């Protein structure tokens, strides 16, 4: 047989070895994404009006300089409570199943948003914002579900769509907060005739966000399938008891669902496949945890922490500075303008991350993308005093102030790609 004949005979074998891509379970993906969408909507809906809300509670005593301090308390309690529970939700899902834990998230968010909108004094705002953070920490569980309903041939497609939900939430949340806040003044012929909206001017945007969360809960309770069977739950419970918080590694073939996401920037719950063979290692053979903390790993963690801290600081500073009167160092914008600007940024942020990140990394390299994002932070911060100086000179918002705002958000759009770099 000639070489050409051998190649012709062998080619079908090579083709048979090619693994076909498994179709994505579209309905289940849509439901998981709906749950993920509710989280950024409820998290960001208050940004356009939270500073004004804090002022109207009377906690500042009319001192404009205290607004940032008390608004910072409201925001920090959200992230603090989320940090305390993010691991607990993953642990609980390994015992109760993914579906119950995922349903608790949007259900709790809907009640938290209603309570926030009904508050009239400061400390209830803090309580309900912390309550919201409590139920906003199950992103890792949803990512585990994504891994469990996909396999190695299509998991990348599913995870590529996940960041779009956050960008969509960043668009819808602030837009709802800006457009629907203080409806009695904005629509006096309709909402202005209802005394309730005069006493609770920020209830409507909170109720809209609560509706989004409750809708995701309702739809998920009907259509979401449990992805962690009882047999696997028992294995996980035993594994948690034996190994504490250490992750069990399993090897699967190309069509076995992958239950862990090693590249995710969020935590993932422990998952094992029924058909997988557990890897057992003697205690004396296990490398100590201290080996993980090598200098390069510590530098990476420190940079990631600095990036997250800086981005969260900008997320809090922008609505604070924009809503503060010009004479106190801000831009004097109302919630509608703030919500419109932040909603537009959500669209820009999604386009940059979704359409251009891959090509930018291939062309310029991950390190250069990261350096650009860090350098852009200085531009973002510098735009605050520059915008106020121009607003003072013009006596309000003029085209030059708008130009500074545009530059600020263009610079801010380079920060999110750093997480992918």
Secondary structure, 3 states (H helix, E strand, C coil): CCHHHHHHHHHHHHHHHCCCCCCCCHHHHHHHHHHHHHHHHHHHCCCCCHHHHHHHCCCCCCCHHHHHHHHHHHHHHHHHHHHHHHHHHHHHHHHHCHHHHHHHHHHHHHHHHHHHHHCCCHHHHHHHHHHHHHCCCCHHHHHHHHHHCCCCCCHHHHHHHHHHHHHHHHHHHHHHHHHHCCHHHHCCCCHHHCHHHHHCCCHHHHHHHHHHHHHHHHHHHHHCCCCCCHHHHHHHHHHHHHHCCCCCCCCCCCCCCCCCCCCCCCCCCCCCCCCCCCCCCCHHHCCCHHHHCCHHHHHHHHHHHHHHHHHHHHHHHHHHHHHCCHHHCCCCCCHHHHHHHHHHHHHHHHHHHHHHHHHHHHHHCHHHHHHHHHHHHHHHHHHHHHHHHHHHHHCCCCHHHHHHHHHHHHHHHHHHHHHHC
